[in-house]
Amino acid sequence: MRKLLVIPGWCKSLGGNTVSLLAMVKGFQRSESQQVCVLTQAGSLVEEYLQQQGLESCLKTIVAQDQRQFVQRALQWVNQQPRDYPLLLENCATSKTLPAIALHTVSLRLSRRPVYYMFRDLAISYNPVGNLSRTVVFTCLAPRILCNSKFTAENVRGRLGEIQGILHPPIDLDLFNTRPPVGSPPQKLQPILALGARIILTPSRISKDPINDKNLRSLPIVLAELKAAGHHYHGVVIGQDTSSEQTRSRALLAQAEDLGVADRFTILPPALDIENYYKYADVVVTLAPREPFGRTVVEAIACGVPVVGSNTGGIGEILHNFAPHWTVDPHNPGAAAQTIVHVVHAPDTPTVLAQGQQWVEANCSLVPYAQKIMEITGLQSPHLQEILAY
């Protein structure tokens, strides 16, 4: 039985890439297909995450000291597998992984193994040398390119190759749904809920990336605008901070202190049960100007939570399908604050959410996503997919 071999670009962080990978494997599982094998670094978060979901049968563990060595050894293992097993590189275009891919480009081309590459970000480097190296590697490897949004495709097309397909990342609708939460709220959220404020949730890694700026510094300003207008909201950022001594988190907290909203702003660590946090939020706010897709938008909508988001990038792309009036200029905190109040109180919000949930189900469900991957990579014919759907 042929299998899709998947190498993730990063194994040690919890973010959209990891969640999308898990969702894809779940989609294969629910399609009753065993035709996927995810290579993971031993002891990594990706390994732990998939094991917790009972997906050990889909894993191949690679012992490695770092991500570069992991990709190098993973590709060595792939080269030992049957040549008709397609390879999917999941967002591997980083300075830590490109050298390993470059070393195996010739062997991959000579083997004639079908190679696919999923872009989940724009793969833009901070310097011209980095961009040149990406161009050289992708030109030599010539993978069949998939993207997670039209916005990503527009930034990749012509620069790193031609696009074979656009697949919105899948989400598990059994987890992200409008059913009332079971049991108590997440422990870290309970003291905030006790304050009685409306909750603004922003799931996001706490980074300082000039190319994909998460723009979290706008959130304390939004809270200050809401406070000045007499509204009681509490902003909760939940995500990973990899900076030394948490300097990025400390800078955000200091900004909130300067603006007089320190008592209305909290940063929490990443959580594997993020769906339980959505269900206690009044609104999700995400103001990243160049977010490639915006998974948090889809997750929030599936949970019945309205979203105020950027009118640009992948966030704007999603919201313009059903809620263009929920989008704002990401650099205008005042407009964001006004839109938050409007969306929370607007009588048409439930109707817009219902339309959004229909879009999410049509475009981001697990099984159709997995079947589309199987079709694109040649593991399943379009005719068979129609039979299974019927």
N, C-alpha and C positions, 0 to 999 in steps of 0.2 A: 504493500500500500504506500503510495507516494505521500510525502509529507512536506508541508511548508516549514522551512527552517527560518526562525526569527532571531535576529540579533538586536537587542535594544541598545540605543546609544548611551544610556546612562542607567546604572543599576542601583545607585545608592541614595536616590532622593525620591520623595513622594510628591508627585505633581501630575499634571495632565497626561504626560507621556506614559507614566506607570499605570495610571487608571485606564487609559485607552488600551494599553496592552492587555491588562486583565480583562477588560470588557470584550476584546476581540477573542481571547481564549474562551471566555464564557460563551460567546456566540458560536464558536466551533462545537463546544460541548453540548449546547442546546440544539444544535443542528444534528446531534448524534454522529459527529465526525471526529475521528481521532487523527486527522491529517494535519496536525500542527505540533511543532516542537520549539519551545522557547529556550534559548540558551541564556543562562543567568550566571552571574559571578557568585561563587560560594560565599555564604554569609551575608549577602546583600539584601537590601530592602525589597527588591523585586522578587527574590527567591522567597523571602518571608511572606510577602503579600500574596503570592500565588499559592504557597503552601497553606496559608490560613483559609483560602477558598477551596481547598481540597483538589487542587489542580496539579498535584505532584506528577501524575502520569504524563503531563505535557512538558515537563521540565528536563533540561540537560544542564547539570551544574558544571561550571568550569572554575577550577582553582586558579586564582590570579591575584597579584598584589595590588593592581590598580586597573583603571578602565582601559588604558592602552594595551596592557598585557592581556586583559580579558578579551578584547576584540581580536588581538593577534591569535590567541589560542583558540578562540571560537571559530575563526576562519580556517585555522588548521584542521579542526575537527570537521567543519563543513566540507572541506576538500576531500575528506575520507568517505563521505556519504555518496550514495548513487547520484549520478550527474543529472538525472531528471527530477531531482528534488529541488524545487525553486527556493531561492533565498530572498528573504525580505529584511533589508537593513532599515531599522526603525530609528530615524533621526540621528544618524551617526556622524554628521558633518561638523565635528568639533576638532579643535587643535589636538585633543588627546586621542582621538580615534582615527582621524584621516591618515596619519602615517601608517598605521596598521593596515588600513584598507588599501593604501597605495602599494604596499609590499605584496599584496595578494591579487592585484589587478590583473597581472598577466596570467596567473594560474586560473583565475575565474573566467577570463575571456577564452583561454584555450580549452577549458572544460566544457564550454558552451552551456553551462548551467544557467537557467533563467534567473536573472538578478533584478530585484525590484527595490525601489527606495521610497520610503514614506517620509515626506517632509511635513513635520508638525510645527516647524518655525521657518523663518525666512532664510536661514543659513547665510547670514551676512556677517562678515568678520569686522573687527574693529580697525583693521589696517589693510592696505592694498595687497600686501603679501599674502595675508590670509585668504582674501577673496580670490587671488590668482591661484593659490594652491587648490582651493575648492574647484575652480574651473578646470584645472589640469586633471585632477583626480576623476571628476565626473565625466570629462571628455574621454578619458582613457577607459574608464569602467563602462560607460554608456548604459546605465541601468534604465529600466522602465520606471518612470516616475509617477508616483501618486502623491496627492496633496490633501490636506485636511480642510481646505476652504478655497473659495475663489480668490480671496485676498492673498493667500499663500501662493497659489498658482500664478497670479499676476507678477509676483516678485521673483519667482523661480523660472518661469517660462522664458526661453531664449538665453538666459544667463547660465543655467546649469542643465538645460535639456528641455525636451518637449514633454508635455503632461499626458499621461495615458488615462488618468481618471482622478476625479475629485470625490472623496468619501468623507463625509462629516463623521467625526469620531463618535463611536457608539456609547450609549450609557445603559446601565442596567435598570430598566423601568420597574423591576421588582423591588429595588432599593429606593430609587428616587420616584416617589409617588405622593399622592395627596392624602393617603390614609393617615389618620391621627397617630402621633408618636406613641409607642408603647413604653410604659414605665416612666421613670424620672428623666428630666432633662440631663444632658451631659454635665458631669460634675463641675467642670471648669466654667460652664455657662450659668450655673445656678446662682452665684452671687450677683451676676449682672442682671439676670431676670428679676431678682429680688428688688432691684432699684426701681422697677416699674416703668422704665423708659421703653420706647419702641426700639427694636434692634435693627441696626444696619449691619449686614454681614458682608464681608469682603474676603472670600477665600483667595489667597494669592501668596506666592513665595515672596519673601521680602528681599528684593534684589535691587541692584543699582546698575541696570543694563541700559546703556544709552540707545541701543537698537530696539529692544522691546521693553521700553520703560513701563513699569506697572503703575507709575504715577500715584503711589500711595500717599505722597506728601500732600495731595489735594484733599484727602479725607479729613484731617483735622480742620482744614479751612471750611469744608462743607459743614462740619459739626458746629463751628463757630458761627457760621451764617444761620444755621437752624436755631442755635441758642439765642442769637440776637433777635430772631423773629418770634421767640417765645415758645419754640417747640422743644420737646424733651426726647431726644434721640441719643442712643449710645452706639458708637461705632465699634465693631469687633473685626479685627483682621486675624485671620487664622492661616498660618503658613510657616514655612521653614525659613530661618535666617542663618545662612552659612557664613556670614561675615565674622571676622575675628572679634571675640568678646561681645558679640551681638551689637556691634556699633550701629548698624542700620536701624534696628529696632529702637535702640536708645535715642537715635536722632529723631525718629518719629514721635517718641514719647516726650522728648524735650520740646518739639514743635507744638504738641498738644498743650503742654504746660504753658508755653509762651502765649498761646491763644486763649488760655483760660478754659480749656475743655479737657484737661487731664482726667477729670472724674467722669468723663463721657467717652473715653477712648481706651480700648484694651487690645493687646496683642496676645494671641494664644498660639501654642505650637500646633503643627499639623496633626490631623486625626484621621485614622482609617475609617471611622464612622461618620464622615462629614455629612452624610444625608441626615443624621439626627440633629445637626446644627441648623441646617436649612429650615427644618420644620418649626423652629422657634424664632425665625427671623421675620420681620415685617417687610423688609425690602433688601435686595442685594444690590450693592453699588460697585461697579467696576469701571474705572475710568482710564484704563490703559489705552493709549492712542493707537498702537500698532500691534495689538494682540492678534496672533495668527488665526485663532479660532474663537476662543471664549467658551471653554467647556463649562465654566461656572454659570454662564447664562442658561445653557441647556439644562443643567442639573437643577437650578433654581426654578425654572419654569415647570419642569416635570413635577417638582414638589409643591407647585401652586404658589410660589413666591414671586412677586413682581420684581423686575430688574430695571434699574436706571443705569445705562451704560453709554460708552463712547459712541458717537455717530461715525466713527472711523474704524478701519481694520476689520477683523473678524467679528468683533462684538457688534458693530453697526450692521455688518452683513447679516447676522442672525436676526437681530431685532427688527430690521427693516422688512422682514417677511411677515410680521404680524403686529409689531408695536413700534413703528417709526417715531411716534410721539414720546416714547420712553427714552429716546437717545438725546444726548447733549454734547456740546463741545467739551471735550475732556479737560480743557484748560480754563473752563469757566465754572468755578465752584459755586458761584451764586446761582447760576442757571441749574446746576445739579441739585442744589438745596431746594429750589422752588419746584423742580420736577419731582423730587422725592415726596414732598408734601402732597402734590397733586395726585401722583400715582397711588399713594397709600389711601387717599380719601375719595378718589374718583369712582363714581357709580359704575362705570364701564370696565373697571379693572378685572372683575371676574370673567367678563365676556372675552376680553383680550387674552387673559390667561388660558381660557379654554381653547382659543384659536392657536395660541402658542403650543399648548400641549398636543394638539393635533399635528402641528408641524414637527415637533420633536419625535412623536411616534412614527411619523412617515419618513423621517430623515435620519434618525439616530438610534433605531432599534438594533438589538444585538444580533439576532438571527439573520435579518436581511444584510447587515454589514458583513458578517462572516461569509455568507453565501456569495456576496459580491466579490470578496477577496478570493474565495475559491474559484470563482468564475474567471477573474482577471488573471490569476496565476496558473490557470489551466488544470486545477485539481477537480473542477466540477464544470460540466458543460452547461451553457445557458438553457438547453432543453431540459436537463435534469433539474435545474433550479425551478423551472416552471412547473414540473411535475410535483416537486416537493411543496411548492407554494400552494398548488391545487389540493 
